[in-house]
């Protein structure tokens, strides 16, 4: 696997989790860096202040959220594919 494929797999695994879907349903789409860090912290056990944690935030941040009336779609920026769709 190339590094890009590993990052895509990490994003797909994180954003497809039920725990993240529940977080987004309660708190909504993150609108700031602080909100995004809180969202990542809710779904991983890694300390986000370490170098590894900061890399994880950078990898997971390569997505775009699209809000629609009935769902929230999460798209991977590196390949343009939809990772997850969360029904409201």
PDB file with SEQRES, HELIX, SHEET and CRYST1 records, atoms N, CA, C and O in Angstrom:
SEQRES   1 A   88  UNK UNK UNK UNK UNK UNK UNK UNK UNK UNK UNK UNK UNK          
SEQRES   2 A   88  UNK UNK UNK UNK UNK UNK UNK UNK UNK UNK UNK UNK UNK          
SEQRES   3 A   88  UNK UNK UNK UNK UNK UNK UNK UNK UNK UNK UNK UNK UNK          
SEQRES   4 A   88  UNK UNK UNK UNK UNK UNK UNK UNK UNK UNK UNK UNK UNK          
SEQRES   5 A   88  UNK UNK UNK UNK UNK UNK UNK UNK UNK UNK UNK UNK UNK          
SEQRES   6 A   88  UNK UNK UNK UNK UNK UNK UNK UNK UNK UNK UNK UNK UNK          
SEQRES   7 A   88  UNK UNK UNK UNK UNK UNK UNK UNK UNK UNK                      
HELIX    1 AA1 UNK A    3  UNK A   15  1                                  13    
HELIX    2 AA2 UNK A   18  UNK A   27  1                                  10    
HELIX    3 AA3 UNK A   33  UNK A   43  1                                  11    
HELIX    4 AA4 UNK A   51  UNK A   60  1                                  10    
SHEET    1 AA1 3 UNK A  63  UNK A  67  0                                        
SHEET    2 AA1 3 UNK A  71  UNK A  76 -1                                        
SHEET    3 AA1 3 UNK A  82  UNK A  87 -1                                        
CRYST1    1.000    1.000    1.000  90.00  90.00  90.00 P 1           1          
ATOM      1  N   UNK A   1       0.835  -1.184   0.000  1.00  0.00           N  
ATOM      2  CA  UNK A   1       0.000   0.000   0.000  1.00  0.00           C  
ATOM      3  C   UNK A   1       0.884   1.252   0.000  1.00  0.00           C  
ATOM      4  O   UNK A   1       1.878   1.331   0.722  1.00  0.00           O  
ATOM      5  N   UNK A   2       0.506   2.195  -0.801  1.00  0.00           N  
ATOM      6  CA  UNK A   2       1.226   3.457  -0.820  1.00  0.00           C  
ATOM      7  C   UNK A   2       0.783   4.307   0.375  1.00  0.00           C  
ATOM      8  O   UNK A   2      -0.269   4.046   0.959  1.00  0.00           O  
ATOM      9  N   UNK A   3       1.567   5.310   0.738  1.00  0.00           N  
ATOM     10  CA  UNK A   3       1.154   6.178   1.857  1.00  0.00           C  
ATOM     11  C   UNK A   3      -0.207   6.837   1.636  1.00  0.00           C  
ATOM     12  O   UNK A   3      -0.984   6.994   2.577  1.00  0.00           O  
ATOM     13  N   UNK A   4      -0.494   7.221   0.390  1.00  0.00           N  
ATOM     14  CA  UNK A   4      -1.790   7.828   0.084  1.00  0.00           C  
ATOM     15  C   UNK A   4      -2.923   6.839   0.324  1.00  0.00           C  
ATOM     16  O   UNK A   4      -3.958   7.211   0.877  1.00  0.00           O  
ATOM     17  N   UNK A   5      -2.743   5.588  -0.080  1.00  0.00           N  
ATOM     18  CA  UNK A   5      -3.774   4.566   0.132  1.00  0.00           C  
ATOM     19  C   UNK A   5      -3.972   4.300   1.618  1.00  0.00           C  
ATOM     20  O   UNK A   5      -5.100   4.080   2.058  1.00  0.00           O  
ATOM     21  N   UNK A   6      -2.895   4.316   2.397  1.00  0.00           N  
ATOM     22  CA  UNK A   6      -3.010   4.119   3.843  1.00  0.00           C  
ATOM     23  C   UNK A   6      -3.806   5.253   4.471  1.00  0.00           C  
ATOM     24  O   UNK A   6      -4.645   5.024   5.343  1.00  0.00           O  
ATOM     25  N   UNK A   7      -3.539   6.484   4.023  1.00  0.00           N  
ATOM     26  CA  UNK A   7      -4.280   7.631   4.545  1.00  0.00           C  
ATOM     27  C   UNK A   7      -5.757   7.537   4.172  1.00  0.00           C  
ATOM     28  O   UNK A   7      -6.625   7.827   4.995  1.00  0.00           O  
ATOM     29  N   UNK A   8      -6.043   7.136   2.943  1.00  0.00           N  
ATOM     30  CA  UNK A   8      -7.438   6.984   2.507  1.00  0.00           C  
ATOM     31  C   UNK A   8      -8.136   5.919   3.348  1.00  0.00           C  
ATOM     32  O   UNK A   8      -9.291   6.088   3.739  1.00  0.00           O  
ATOM     33  N   UNK A   9      -7.438   4.831   3.623  1.00  0.00           N  
ATOM     34  CA  UNK A   9      -8.004   3.763   4.445  1.00  0.00           C  
ATOM     35  C   UNK A   9      -8.269   4.262   5.868  1.00  0.00           C  
ATOM     36  O   UNK A   9      -9.307   3.951   6.452  1.00  0.00           O  
ATOM     37  N   UNK A  10      -7.340   5.029   6.420  1.00  0.00           N  
ATOM     38  CA  UNK A  10      -7.512   5.586   7.764  1.00  0.00           C  
ATOM     39  C   UNK A  10      -8.730   6.493   7.816  1.00  0.00           C  
ATOM     40  O   UNK A  10      -9.531   6.409   8.747  1.00  0.00           O  
ATOM     41  N   UNK A  11      -8.874   7.366   6.811  1.00  0.00           N  
ATOM     42  CA  UNK A  11     -10.037   8.264   6.768  1.00  0.00           C  
ATOM     43  C   UNK A  11     -11.335   7.476   6.625  1.00  0.00           C  
ATOM     44  O   UNK A  11     -12.311   7.754   7.322  1.00  0.00           O  
ATOM     45  N   UNK A  12     -11.349   6.502   5.730  1.00  0.00           N  
ATOM     46  CA  UNK A  12     -12.564   5.713   5.511  1.00  0.00           C  
ATOM     47  C   UNK A  12     -12.971   4.974   6.787  1.00  0.00           C  
ATOM     48  O   UNK A  12     -14.150   4.929   7.137  1.00  0.00           O  
ATOM     49  N   UNK A  13     -12.007   4.409   7.465  1.00  0.00           N  
ATOM     50  CA  UNK A  13     -12.290   3.672   8.692  1.00  0.00           C  
ATOM     51  C   UNK A  13     -12.839   4.603   9.777  1.00  0.00           C  
ATOM     52  O   UNK A  13     -13.806   4.266  10.460  1.00  0.00           O  
ATOM     53  N   UNK A  14     -12.219   5.771   9.931  1.00  0.00           N  
ATOM     54  CA  UNK A  14     -12.643   6.717  10.969  1.00  0.00           C  
ATOM     55  C   UNK A  14     -14.033   7.277  10.683  1.00  0.00           C  
ATOM     56  O   UNK A  14     -14.900   7.262  11.556  1.00  0.00           O  
ATOM     57  N   UNK A  15     -14.245   7.767   9.467  1.00  0.00           N  
ATOM     58  CA  UNK A  15     -15.505   8.436   9.147  1.00  0.00           C  
ATOM     59  C   UNK A  15     -16.665   7.463   8.936  1.00  0.00           C  
ATOM     60  O   UNK A  15     -17.817   7.894   8.896  1.00  0.00           O  
ATOM     61  N   UNK A  16     -16.399   6.191   8.803  1.00  0.00           N  
ATOM     62  CA  UNK A  16     -17.466   5.198   8.649  1.00  0.00           C  
ATOM     63  C   UNK A  16     -17.915   4.619   9.988  1.00  0.00           C  
ATOM     64  O   UNK A  16     -18.836   3.804  10.026  1.00  0.00           O  
ATOM     65  N   UNK A  17     -17.291   5.020  11.068  1.00  0.00           N  
ATOM     66  CA  UNK A  17     -17.623   4.440  12.378  1.00  0.00           C  
ATOM     67  C   UNK A  17     -18.960   4.970  12.891  1.00  0.00           C  
ATOM     68  O   UNK A  17     -19.352   6.103  12.611  1.00  0.00           O  
ATOM     69  N   UNK A  18     -19.636   4.132  13.638  1.00  0.00           N  
ATOM     70  CA  UNK A  18     -20.918   4.517  14.233  1.00  0.00           C  
ATOM     71  C   UNK A  18     -20.721   5.595  15.294  1.00  0.00           C  
ATOM     72  O   UNK A  18     -21.578   6.459  15.479  1.00  0.00           O  
ATOM     73  N   UNK A  19     -19.588   5.538  15.988  1.00  0.00           N  
ATOM     74  CA  UNK A  19     -19.291   6.511  17.033  1.00  0.00           C  
ATOM     75  C   UNK A  19     -19.194   7.916  16.439  1.00  0.00           C  
ATOM     76  O   UNK A  19     -19.691   8.874  17.033  1.00  0.00           O  
ATOM     77  N   UNK A  20     -18.566   8.046  15.284  1.00  0.00           N  
ATOM     78  CA  UNK A  20     -18.442   9.348  14.644  1.00  0.00           C  
ATOM     79  C   UNK A  20     -19.805   9.835  14.143  1.00  0.00           C  
ATOM     80  O   UNK A  20     -20.131  11.015  14.272  1.00  0.00           O  
ATOM     81  N   UNK A  21     -20.588   8.935  13.579  1.00  0.00           N  
ATOM     82  CA  UNK A  21     -21.927   9.312  13.104  1.00  0.00           C  
ATOM     83  C   UNK A  21     -22.760   9.855  14.258  1.00  0.00           C  
ATOM     84  O   UNK A  21     -23.471  10.848  14.106  1.00  0.00           O  
ATOM     85  N   UNK A  22     -22.670   9.207  15.398  1.00  0.00           N  
ATOM     86  CA  UNK A  22     -23.402   9.661  16.577  1.00  0.00           C  
ATOM     87  C   UNK A  22     -22.904  11.039  17.021  1.00  0.00           C  
ATOM     88  O   UNK A  22     -23.706  11.903  17.376  1.00  0.00           O  
ATOM     89  N   UNK A  23     -21.585  11.248  17.003  1.00  0.00           N  
ATOM     90  CA  UNK A  23     -21.009  12.534  17.384  1.00  0.00           C  
ATOM     91  C   UNK A  23     -21.513  13.645  16.463  1.00  0.00           C  
ATOM     92  O   UNK A  23     -21.907  14.713  16.932  1.00  0.00           O  
ATOM     93  N   UNK A  24     -21.501  13.393  15.154  1.00  0.00           N  
ATOM     94  CA  UNK A  24     -21.943  14.409  14.195  1.00  0.00           C  
ATOM     95  C   UNK A  24     -23.436  14.688  14.336  1.00  0.00           C  
ATOM     96  O   UNK A  24     -23.867  15.829  14.176  1.00  0.00           O  
ATOM     97  N   UNK A  25     -24.222  13.666  14.631  1.00  0.00           N  
ATOM     98  CA  UNK A  25     -25.661  13.881  14.821  1.00  0.00           C  
ATOM     99  C   UNK A  25     -25.930  14.774  16.028  1.00  0.00           C  
ATOM    100  O   UNK A  25     -26.850  15.591  15.999  1.00  0.00           O  
ATOM    101  N   UNK A  26     -25.139  14.628  17.084  1.00  0.00           N  
ATOM    102  CA  UNK A  26     -25.342  15.422  18.303  1.00  0.00           C  
ATOM    103  C   UNK A  26     -24.748  16.822  18.158  1.00  0.00           C  
ATOM    104  O   UNK A  26     -25.396  17.811  18.502  1.00  0.00           O  
ATOM    105  N   UNK A  27     -23.512  16.910  17.648  1.00  0.00           N  
ATOM    106  CA  UNK A  27     -22.781  18.181  17.629  1.00  0.00           C  
ATOM    107  C   UNK A  27     -22.753  18.880  16.284  1.00  0.00           C  
ATOM    108  O   UNK A  27     -22.366  20.046  16.209  1.00  0.00           O  
ATOM    109  N   UNK A  28     -23.148  18.209  15.231  1.00  0.00           N  
ATOM    110  CA  UNK A  28     -23.120  18.801  13.903  1.00  0.00           C  
ATOM    111  C   UNK A  28     -21.737  18.716  13.269  1.00  0.00           C  
ATOM    112  O   UNK A  28     -20.804  18.162  13.850  1.00  0.00           O  
ATOM    113  N   UNK A  29     -21.623  19.270  12.078  1.00  0.00           N  
ATOM    114  CA  UNK A  29     -20.367  19.288  11.334  1.00  0.00           C  
ATOM    115  C   UNK A  29     -19.430  20.285  12.009  1.00  0.00           C  
ATOM    116  O   UNK A  29     -19.856  21.388  12.352  1.00  0.00           O  
ATOM    117  N   UNK A  30     -18.161  19.922  12.208  1.00  0.00           N  
ATOM    118  CA  UNK A  30     -17.234  20.864  12.856  1.00  0.00           C  
ATOM    119  C   UNK A  30     -17.027  22.126  12.017  1.00  0.00           C  
ATOM    120  O   UNK A  30     -16.807  22.053  10.808  1.00  0.00           O  
ATOM    121  N   UNK A  31     -17.101  23.282  12.676  1.00  0.00           N  
ATOM    122  CA  UNK A  31     -16.988  24.556  11.974  1.00  0.00           C  
ATOM    123  C   UNK A  31     -15.667  25.269  12.254  1.00  0.00           C  
ATOM    124  O   UNK A  31     -15.367  26.280  11.618  1.00  0.00           O  
ATOM    125  N   UNK A  32     -14.876  24.760  13.195  1.00  0.00           N  
ATOM    126  CA  UNK A  32     -13.591  25.377  13.521  1.00  0.00           C  
ATOM    127  C   UNK A  32     -12.556  24.280  13.770  1.00  0.00           C  
ATOM    128  O   UNK A  32     -12.892  23.101  13.878  1.00  0.00           O  
ATOM    129  N   UNK A  33     -11.307  24.688  13.858  1.00  0.00           N  
ATOM    130  CA  UNK A  33     -10.243  23.722  14.135  1.00  0.00           C  
ATOM    131  C   UNK A  33     -10.435  23.081  15.507  1.00  0.00           C  
ATOM    132  O   UNK A  33     -10.173  21.891  15.685  1.00  0.00           O  
ATOM    133  N   UNK A  34     -10.886  23.861  16.458  1.00  0.00           N  
ATOM    134  CA  UNK A  34     -11.121  23.321  17.803  1.00  0.00           C  
ATOM    135  C   UNK A  34     -12.236  22.273  17.776  1.00  0.00           C  
ATOM    136  O   UNK A  34     -12.112  21.216  18.394  1.00  0.00           O  
ATOM    137  N   UNK A  35     -13.313  22.567  17.065  1.00  0.00           N  
ATOM    138  CA  UNK A  35     -14.416  21.602  16.943  1.00  0.00           C  
ATOM    139  C   UNK A  35     -13.945  20.328  16.248  1.00  0.00           C  
ATOM    140  O   UNK A  35     -14.338  19.225  16.626  1.00  0.00           O  
ATOM    141  N   UNK A  36     -13.097  20.490  15.227  1.00  0.00           N  
ATOM    142  CA  UNK A  36     -12.582  19.327  14.509  1.00  0.00           C  
ATOM    143  C   UNK A  36     -11.707  18.478  15.427  1.00  0.00           C  
ATOM    144  O   UNK A  36     -11.812  17.251  15.426  1.00  0.00           O  
ATOM    145  N   UNK A  37     -10.847  19.122  16.207  1.00  0.00           N  
ATOM    146  CA  UNK A  37      -9.993  18.387  17.148  1.00  0.00           C  
ATOM    147  C   UNK A  37     -10.828  17.635  18.174  1.00  0.00           C  
ATOM    148  O   UNK A  37     -10.506  16.502  18.531  1.00  0.00           O  
ATOM    149  N   UNK A  38     -11.907  18.265  18.652  1.00  0.00           N  
ATOM    150  CA  UNK A  38     -12.808  17.587  19.592  1.00  0.00           C  
ATOM    151  C   UNK A  38     -13.447  16.368  18.947  1.00  0.00           C  
ATOM    152  O   UNK A  38     -13.578  15.321  19.582  1.00  0.00           O  
ATOM    153  N   UNK A  39     -13.846  16.500  17.679  1.00  0.00           N  
ATOM    154  CA  UNK A  39     -14.456  15.377  16.973  1.00  0.00           C  
ATOM    155  C   UNK A  39     -13.458  14.231  16.826  1.00  0.00           C  
ATOM    156  O   UNK A  39     -13.810  13.075  17.059  1.00  0.00           O  
ATOM    157  N   UNK A  40     -12.225  14.536  16.446  1.00  0.00           N  
ATOM    158  CA  UNK A  40     -11.196  13.500  16.294  1.00  0.00           C  
ATOM    159  C   UNK A  40     -10.914  12.852  17.643  1.00  0.00           C  
ATOM    160  O   UNK A  40     -10.778  11.632  17.726  1.00  0.00           O  
ATOM    161  N   UNK A  41     -10.825  13.657  18.700  1.00  0.00           N  
ATOM    162  CA  UNK A  41     -10.541  13.125  20.032  1.00  0.00           C  
ATOM    163  C   UNK A  41     -11.638  12.181  20.499  1.00  0.00           C  
ATOM    164  O   UNK A  41     -11.371  11.250  21.259  1.00  0.00           O  
ATOM    165  N   UNK A  42     -12.867  12.411  20.054  1.00  0.00           N  
ATOM    166  CA  UNK A  42     -13.972  11.546  20.476  1.00  0.00           C  
ATOM    167  C   UNK A  42     -13.890  10.159  19.845  1.00  0.00           C  
ATOM    168  O   UNK A  42     -14.479   9.204  20.352  1.00  0.00           O  
ATOM    169  N   UNK A  43     -13.151  10.050  18.728  1.00  0.00           N  
ATOM    170  CA  UNK A  43     -13.134   8.787  17.998  1.00  0.00           C  
ATOM    171  C   UNK A  43     -11.829   8.024  18.015  1.00  0.00           C  
ATOM    172  O   UNK A  43     -11.758   6.914  17.488  1.00  0.00           O  
ATOM    173  N   UNK A  44     -10.783   8.601  18.616  1.00  0.00           N  
ATOM    174  CA  UNK A  44      -9.487   7.912  18.649  1.00  0.00           C  
ATOM    175  C   UNK A  44      -8.933   7.925  20.066  1.00  0.00           C  
ATOM    176  O   UNK A  44      -9.289   8.776  20.880  1.00  0.00           O  
ATOM    177  N   UNK A  45      -8.064   6.976  20.344  1.00  0.00           N  
ATOM    178  CA  UNK A  45      -7.450   6.914  21.671  1.00  0.00           C  
ATOM    179  C   UNK A  45      -6.080   7.578  21.700  1.00  0.00           C  
ATOM    180  O   UNK A  45      -5.452   7.661  22.756  1.00  0.00           O  
ATOM    181  N   UNK A  46      -5.619   8.044  20.559  1.00  0.00           N  
ATOM    182  CA  UNK A  46      -4.303   8.682  20.445  1.00  0.00           C  
ATOM    183  C   UNK A  46      -4.310  10.064  21.116  1.00  0.00           C  
ATOM    184  O   UNK A  46      -5.295  10.797  21.021  1.00  0.00           O  
ATOM    185  N   UNK A  47      -3.201  10.418  21.798  1.00  0.00           N  
ATOM    186  CA  UNK A  47      -3.037  11.751  22.370  1.00  0.00           C  
ATOM    187  C   UNK A  47      -2.782  12.718  21.219  1.00  0.00           C  
ATOM    188  O   UNK A  47      -1.793  12.573  20.500  1.00  0.00           O  
ATOM    189  N   UNK A  48      -3.651  13.693  21.036  1.00  0.00           N  
ATOM    190  CA  UNK A  48      -3.582  14.564  19.870  1.00  0.00           C  
ATOM    191  C   UNK A  48      -2.524  15.649  19.988  1.00  0.00           C  
ATOM    192  O   UNK A  48      -2.307  16.395  19.033  1.00  0.00           O  
ATOM    193  N   UNK A  49      -1.856  15.758  21.139  1.00  0.00           N  
ATOM    194  CA  UNK A  49      -0.805  16.752  21.297  1.00  0.00           C  
ATOM    195  C   UNK A  49       0.566  16.215  20.895  1.00  0.00           C  
ATOM    196  O   UNK A  49       1.521  16.983  20.780  1.00  0.00           O  
ATOM    197  N   UNK A  50       0.671  14.910  20.680  1.00  0.00           N  
ATOM    198  CA  UNK A  50       1.940  14.316  20.268  1.00  0.00           C  
ATOM    199  C   UNK A  50       2.110  14.483  18.763  1.00  0.00           C  
ATOM    200  O   UNK A  50       1.179  14.881  18.063  1.00  0.00           O  
ATOM    201  N   UNK A  51       3.306  14.176  18.272  1.00  0.00           N  
ATOM    202  CA  UNK A  51       3.578  14.293  16.840  1.00  0.00           C  
ATOM    203  C   UNK A  51       2.678  13.344  16.041  1.00  0.00           C  
ATOM    204  O   UNK A  51       2.163  13.704  14.983  1.00  0.00           O  
ATOM    205  N   UNK A  52       2.499  12.135  16.563  1.00  0.00           N  
ATOM    206  CA  UNK A  52       1.645  11.154  15.884  1.00  0.00           C  
ATOM    207  C   UNK A  52       0.192  11.638  15.855  1.00  0.00           C  
ATOM    208  O   UNK A  52      -0.504  11.464  14.855  1.00  0.00           O  
ATOM    209  N   UNK A  53      -0.255  12.239  16.945  1.00  0.00           N  
ATOM    210  CA  UNK A  53      -1.617  12.768  17.015  1.00  0.00           C  
ATOM    211  C   UNK A  53      -1.835  13.916  16.050  1.00  0.00           C  
ATOM    212  O   UNK A  53      -2.892  14.013  15.427  1.00  0.00           O  
ATOM    213  N   UNK A  54      -0.841  14.788  15.920  1.00  0.00           N  
ATOM    214  CA  UNK A  54      -0.948  15.904  14.984  1.00  0.00           C  
ATOM    215  C   UNK A  54      -0.979  15.419  13.540  1.00  0.00           C  
ATOM    216  O   UNK A  54      -1.685  15.991  12.709  1.00  0.00           O  
ATOM    217  N   UNK A  55      -0.217  14.367  13.236  1.00  0.00           N  
ATOM    218  CA  UNK A  55      -0.259  13.780  11.887  1.00  0.00           C  
ATOM    219  C   UNK A  55      -1.632  13.169  11.617  1.00  0.00           C  
ATOM    220  O   UNK A  55      -2.157  13.262  10.507  1.00  0.00           O  
ATOM    221  N   UNK A  56      -2.208  12.542  12.646  1.00  0.00           N  
ATOM    222  CA  UNK A  56      -3.533  11.944  12.501  1.00  0.00           C  
ATOM    223  C   UNK A  56      -4.577  13.015  12.199  1.00  0.00           C  
ATOM    224  O   UNK A  56      -5.442  12.820  11.346  1.00  0.00           O  
ATOM    225  N   UNK A  57      -4.497  14.138  12.893  1.00  0.00           N  
ATOM    226  CA  UNK A  57      -5.432  15.243  12.633  1.00  0.00           C  
ATOM    227  C   UNK A  57      -5.272  15.728  11.190  1.00  0.00           C  
ATOM    228  O   UNK A  57      -6.262  16.001  10.512  1.00  0.00           O  
ATOM    229  N   UNK A  58      -4.025  15.835  10.723  1.00  0.00           N  
ATOM    230  CA  UNK A  58      -3.778  16.279   9.346  1.00  0.00           C  
ATOM    231  C   UNK A  58      -4.354  15.297   8.336  1.00  0.00           C  
ATOM    232  O   UNK A  58      -4.945  15.705   7.337  1.00  0.00           O  
ATOM    233  N   UNK A  59      -4.182  13.994   8.597  1.00  0.00           N  
ATOM    234  CA  UNK A  59      -4.711  12.968   7.688  1.00  0.00           C  
ATOM    235  C   UNK A  59      -6.236  12.993   7.679  1.00  0.00           C  
ATOM    236  O   UNK A  59      -6.852  12.945   6.615  1.00  0.00           O  
ATOM    237  N   UNK A  60      -6.841  13.066   8.852  1.00  0.00           N  
ATOM    238  CA  UNK A  60      -8.301  13.036   8.937  1.00  0.00           C  
ATOM    239  C   UNK A  60      -8.940  14.332   8.446  1.00  0.00           C  
ATOM    240  O   UNK A  60     -10.134  14.359   8.145  1.00  0.00           O  
ATOM    241  N   UNK A  61      -8.166  15.390   8.366  1.00  0.00           N  
ATOM    242  CA  UNK A  61      -8.693  16.672   7.912  1.00  0.00           C  
ATOM    243  C   UNK A  61      -8.817  16.797   6.406  1.00  0.00           C  
ATOM    244  O   UNK A  61      -9.338  17.801   5.921  1.00  0.00           O  
ATOM    245  N   UNK A  62      -8.362  15.819   5.658  1.00  0.00           N  
ATOM    246  CA  UNK A  62      -8.412  15.872   4.197  1.00  0.00           C  
ATOM    247  C   UNK A  62      -9.760  15.402   3.661  1.00  0.00           C  
ATOM    248  O   UNK A  62      -9.827  14.560   2.766  1.00  0.00           O  
ATOM    249  N   UNK A  63     -10.836  15.962   4.225  1.00  0.00           N  
ATOM    250  CA  UNK A  63     -12.189  15.610   3.793  1.00  0.00           C  
ATOM    251  C   UNK A  63     -13.019  16.881   3.625  1.00  0.00           C  
ATOM    252  O   UNK A  63     -12.657  17.951   4.116  1.00  0.00           O  
ATOM    253  N   UNK A  64     -14.121  16.738   2.930  1.00  0.00           N  
ATOM    254  CA  UNK A  64     -15.085  17.810   2.771  1.00  0.00           C  
ATOM    255  C   UNK A  64     -16.439  17.298   3.237  1.00  0.00           C  
ATOM    256  O   UNK A  64     -16.852  16.194   2.883  1.00  0.00           O  
ATOM    257  N   UNK A  65     -17.124  18.108   4.034  1.00  0.00           N  
ATOM    258  CA  UNK A  65     -18.459  17.763   4.512  1.00  0.00           C  
ATOM    259  C   UNK A  65     -19.486  18.485   3.646  1.00  0.00           C  
ATOM    260  O   UNK A  65     -19.380  19.691   3.422  1.00  0.00           O  
ATOM    261  N   UNK A  66     -20.474  17.746   3.163  1.00  0.00           N  
ATOM    262  CA  UNK A  66     -21.583  18.317   2.411  1.00  0.00           C  
ATOM    263  C   UNK A  66     -22.859  18.078   3.190  1.00  0.00           C  
ATOM    264  O   UNK A  66     -23.249  16.934   3.424  1.00  0.00           O  
ATOM    265  N   UNK A  67     -23.514  19.168   3.596  1.00  0.00           N  
ATOM    266  CA  UNK A  67     -24.756  19.052   4.347  1.00  0.00           C  
ATOM    267  C   UNK A  67     -25.939  19.166   3.402  1.00  0.00           C  
ATOM    268  O   UNK A  67     -26.024  20.095   2.599  1.00  0.00           O  
ATOM    269  N   UNK A  68     -26.847  18.211   3.508  1.00  0.00           N  
ATOM    270  CA  UNK A  68     -28.095  18.209   2.753  1.00  0.00           C  
ATOM    271  C   UNK A  68     -29.238  18.126   3.760  1.00  0.00           C  
ATOM    272  O   UNK A  68     -29.003  17.924   4.951  1.00  0.00           O  
ATOM    273  N   UNK A  69     -30.434  18.276   3.303  1.00  0.00           N  
ATOM    274  CA  UNK A  69     -31.591  18.270   4.196  1.00  0.00           C  
ATOM    275  C   UNK A  69     -31.737  16.958   4.956  1.00  0.00           C  
ATOM    276  O   UNK A  69     -32.104  16.966   6.132  1.00  0.00           O  
ATOM    277  N   UNK A  70     -31.458  15.835   4.309  1.00  0.00           N  
ATOM    278  CA  UNK A  70     -31.681  14.545   4.948  1.00  0.00           C  
ATOM    279  C   UNK A  70     -30.411  13.801   5.320  1.00  0.00           C  
ATOM    280  O   UNK A  70     -30.482  12.765   5.981  1.00  0.00           O  
ATOM    281  N   UNK A  71     -29.247  14.304   4.913  1.00  0.00           N  
ATOM    282  CA  UNK A  71     -28.014  13.562   5.200  1.00  0.00           C  
ATOM    283  C   UNK A  71     -26.796  14.475   5.172  1.00  0.00           C  
ATOM    284  O   UNK A  71     -26.856  15.601   4.678  1.00  0.00           O  
ATOM    285  N   UNK A  72     -25.703  13.973   5.706  1.00  0.00           N  
ATOM    286  CA  UNK A  72     -24.405  14.635   5.646  1.00  0.00           C  
ATOM    287  C   UNK A  72     -23.464  13.682   4.922  1.00  0.00           C  
ATOM    288  O   UNK A  72     -23.269  12.547   5.357  1.00  0.00           O  
ATOM    289  N   UNK A  73     -22.882  14.138   3.822  1.00  0.00           N  
ATOM    290  CA  UNK A  73     -21.942  13.324   3.054  1.00  0.00           C  
ATOM    291  C   UNK A  73     -20.526  13.770   3.379  1.00  0.00           C  
ATOM    292  O   UNK A  73     -20.261  14.963   3.527  1.00  0.00           O  
ATOM    293  N   UNK A  74     -19.617  12.808   3.489  1.00  0.00           N  
ATOM    294  CA  UNK A  74     -18.213  13.091   3.754  1.00  0.00           C  
ATOM    295  C   UNK A  74     -17.407  12.569   2.572  1.00  0.00           C  
ATOM    296  O   UNK A  74     -17.437  11.378   2.263  1.00  0.00           O  
ATOM    297  N   UNK A  75     -16.676  13.487   1.907  1.00  0.00           N  
ATOM    298  CA  UNK A  75     -15.927  13.142   0.710  1.00  0.00           C  
ATOM    299  C   UNK A  75     -14.426  13.274   0.966  1.00  0.00           C  
ATOM    300  O   UNK A  75     -13.980  14.233   1.596  1.00  0.00           O  
ATOM    301  N   UNK A  76     -13.656  12.310   0.476  1.00  0.00           N  
ATOM    302  CA  UNK A  76     -12.201  12.315   0.580  1.00  0.00           C  
ATOM    303  C   UNK A  76     -11.645  13.278  -0.473  1.00  0.00           C  
ATOM    304  O   UNK A  76     -11.958  13.146  -1.657  1.00  0.00           O  
ATOM    305  N   UNK A  77     -10.826  14.242  -0.052  1.00  0.00           N  
ATOM    306  CA  UNK A  77     -10.266  15.221  -0.996  1.00  0.00           C  
ATOM    307  C   UNK A  77      -9.207  14.610  -1.914  1.00  0.00           C  
ATOM    308  O   UNK A  77      -9.013  15.093  -3.030  1.00  0.00           O  
ATOM    309  N   UNK A  78      -8.524  13.564  -1.470  1.00  0.00           N  
ATOM    310  CA  UNK A  78      -7.424  13.029  -2.260  1.00  0.00           C  
ATOM    311  C   UNK A  78      -7.890  12.280  -3.504  1.00  0.00           C  
ATOM    312  O   UNK A  78      -7.191  12.275  -4.518  1.00  0.00           O  
ATOM    313  N   UNK A  79      -9.057  11.650  -3.442  1.00  0.00           N  
ATOM    314  CA  UNK A  79      -9.517  10.903  -4.612  1.00  0.00           C  
ATOM    315  C   UNK A  79     -10.930  11.306  -5.060  1.00  0.00           C  
ATOM    316  O   UNK A  79     -11.423  10.791  -6.063  1.00  0.00           O  
ATOM    317  N   UNK A  80     -11.577  12.206  -4.342  1.00  0.00           N  
ATOM    318  CA  UNK A  80     -12.892  12.687  -4.718  1.00  0.00           C  
ATOM    319  C   UNK A  80     -14.030  11.705  -4.496  1.00  0.00           C  
ATOM    320  O   UNK A  80     -15.135  11.916  -4.995  1.00  0.00           O  
ATOM    321  N   UNK A  81     -13.774  10.639  -3.756  1.00  0.00           N  
ATOM    322  CA  UNK A  81     -14.799   9.630  -3.512  1.00  0.00           C  
ATOM    323  C   UNK A  81     -15.503   9.910  -2.195  1.00  0.00           C  
ATOM    324  O   UNK A  81     -14.916  10.448  -1.257  1.00  0.00           O  
ATOM    325  N   UNK A  82     -16.783   9.530  -2.146  1.00  0.00           N  
ATOM    326  CA  UNK A  82     -17.535   9.691  -0.906  1.00  0.00           C  
ATOM    327  C   UNK A  82     -17.135   8.584   0.065  1.00  0.00           C  
ATOM    328  O   UNK A  82     -17.125   7.405  -0.290  1.00  0.00           O  
ATOM    329  N   UNK A  83     -16.807   8.978   1.294  1.00  0.00           N  
ATOM    330  CA  UNK A  83     -16.388   8.030   2.319  1.00  0.00           C  
ATOM    331  C   UNK A  83     -17.595   7.519   3.096  1.00  0.00           C  
ATOM    332  O   UNK A  83     -17.749   6.319   3.322  1.00  0.00           O  
ATOM    333  N   UNK A  84     -18.455   8.467   3.501  1.00  0.00           N  
ATOM    334  CA  UNK A  84     -19.584   8.086   4.345  1.00  0.00           C  
ATOM    335  C   UNK A  84     -20.761   9.010   4.079  1.00  0.00           C  
ATOM    336  O   UNK A  84     -20.596  10.138   3.614  1.00  0.00           O  
ATOM    337  N   UNK A  85     -21.940   8.515   4.379  1.00  0.00           N  
ATOM    338  CA  UNK A  85     -23.162   9.295   4.305  1.00  0.00           C  
ATOM    339  C   UNK A  85     -23.914   9.053   5.610  1.00  0.00           C  
ATOM    340  O   UNK A  85     -24.259   7.919   5.940  1.00  0.00           O  
ATOM    341  N   UNK A  86     -24.159  10.122   6.337  1.00  0.00           N  
ATOM    342  CA  UNK A  86     -24.806  10.004   7.645  1.00  0.00           C  
ATOM    343  C   UNK A  86     -26.227  10.550   7.504  1.00  0.00           C  
ATOM    344  O   UNK A  86     -26.420  11.728   7.203  1.00  0.00           O  
ATOM    345  N   UNK A  87     -27.201   9.701   7.720  1.00  0.00           N  
ATOM    346  CA  UNK A  87     -28.597  10.083   7.611  1.00  0.00           C  
ATOM    347  C   UNK A  87     -29.014  10.834   8.861  1.00  0.00           C  
ATOM    348  O   UNK A  87     -28.731  10.410   9.982  1.00  0.00           O  
ATOM    349  N   UNK A  88     -29.694  11.959   8.656  1.00  0.00           N  
ATOM    350  CA  UNK A  88     -30.157  12.773   9.803  1.00  0.00           C  
ATOM    351  C   UNK A  88     -31.397  12.200  10.410  1.00  0.00           C  
ATOM    352  O   UNK A  88     -31.922  12.751  11.377  1.00  0.00           O  
TER     353      UNK A  88                                                      
END                                                                             
